[in-house]
């Protein structure tokens, strides 16, 4: 449940803002990009996205899981090179 309730976009004033889950890509060091399904308020007029605290918690958790998976993969890949 979102703590935000937006009827209009705070940036452009459009009423074309809605609660949704969409693919968002986040870029980290070494050009690592992670794409997740991110909950938030999305404005279809100006393309701004607004996240509340609950959304941020879900996003951080998903990114953390993917980064852990990537670290495990890299460790296995490095170990297999030494065999």
Beta strands, then each sheet from edge to edge (+ up, - down):
strand 1: 17-28
strand 2: 32-43
strand 3: 49-50
sheet 1: 1+ 2- 3+
end
